[in-house]
Amino acid sequence: MHVTAHPSILYFGTPVALLSTVNEDGSANLAPMSSVFWLGWRCFLGLQGSSKTTENMRRTKQLVINLPSPAQVSAVDRLARTTGSNPIPQDKIDRGYHFVKDKFAIAGLTAAPSETVLAPRVAECPVQLEAVLDHEHGYDTDGPLAGFIAVLEARITRVHVEKSILMDGHANRIDPDKWRPLIMSFQEFYGLGPKIHASKLGEIPEEMYRTPDFEQANSSLLNAI
Ligand SMILES: Cc1cc2nc3c(=O)[nH]c(=O)nc-3n(C[C@H](O)[C@H](O)[C@H](O)COP(=O)(O)O)c2cc1C
C-alpha cells in the first residue's frame, strides 16, 4: 500500500565524490558531494552556487573528481559541514558549517599531482578523474532557486584507477564486481552489495559507448602505446 508522503528532501542515494579545486592563492580545496551523474566522458555536478568549489571551478575551469570507496568513509565524514568559503554563507552557518583552510589535512588525505589540470588528485581514492568545466546549465532559472544551485558540466581529461578494480585481462575496463562506490542516501553512508542479476545491457561491448570526448582525451596516449 502506498501513502502520500512529504519528505523534505528527495535524497534517494548516489555515489559520493570528492572534488578538488585550486583556490585563488594556489592552495587546494576539497569538498564532498554526491549530486552527480555520468554521460559518456562527461558528468553533471549539482553544487551550491556559494560553495568554494563552485567559485574555484568557475575561475579556473578545472577540477579532479575523486571517487572514494567505503575505505575512505571516515575521511569523507571529517570533511562534512566544512567549507573553504570565508566568510561562511549564512545558510551554512545555520546548518553548523565551519571554515577550514586545509581540507586535505583535516581529512587525513594526501594530495597527488595531476597530469592535465592544476587541481591535485586524492591519492587514497581508487578512482581519480581529471576534468575541465565545459558548460554551466540553469537550475530553476526563472524561480526562487535560480543562482542557489549550479549545474556544472565537466569533461573528463584523464582517468586514473587503482589496478585492483580493473577486470582481469583488461587494461581499460573497470570490473563492476570489484569497484565499490561509497553511497550517500538521505544523508547517511552506505556501501554497495554484490551483483544480483545477469544484465542484458551488460552484453553490449563497452567500446560501443565511446564518444568524441574519449578520443579527444586519449588520442595522444593511445598513439603512444
Ligand atoms: C557526503 C556528502 C555529500 C554532499 N553532497 C553535496 C552535493 O551533492 N551538492 C552540494 O552542493 N553539496 C553537497 N554536500 C555539502 C558540501 O560538501 C558543502 O556544500 C561544502 O561546503 C562544500 O565545500 P566548499 O564550500 O569548500 O566547496 C555534501 C556533503 C557531504 C558530506
The ligand as an ORCA input file, in Angstrom:
! r2SCAN-3c Opt
* xyz 0 1
  C      28.632     13.048      1.555
  C      28.282     14.470      1.222
  C      27.605     14.746      0.053
  C      27.295     16.071     -0.294
  N      26.673     16.321     -1.490
  C      26.534     17.595     -1.913
  C      26.050     17.880     -3.217
  O      25.759     16.977     -3.993
  N      25.946     19.186     -3.600
  C      26.312     20.215     -2.766
  O      26.203     21.389     -3.159
  N      26.767     19.965     -1.521
  C      26.911     18.686     -1.085
  N      27.432     18.431      0.159
  C      27.792     19.578      1.013
  C      29.128     20.206      0.576
  O      30.186     19.379      0.993
  C      29.211     21.612      1.137
  O      28.447     22.487      0.331
  C      30.622     22.149      1.302
  O      30.557     23.378      1.986
  C      31.374     22.332      0.015
  O      32.681     22.736      0.318
  P      33.273     24.107     -0.257
  O      32.365     25.232      0.203
  O      34.645     24.206      0.354
  O      33.287     23.965     -1.719
  C      27.688     17.126      0.567
  C      28.348     16.835      1.760
  C      28.647     15.519      2.088
  C      29.382     15.231      3.374
*
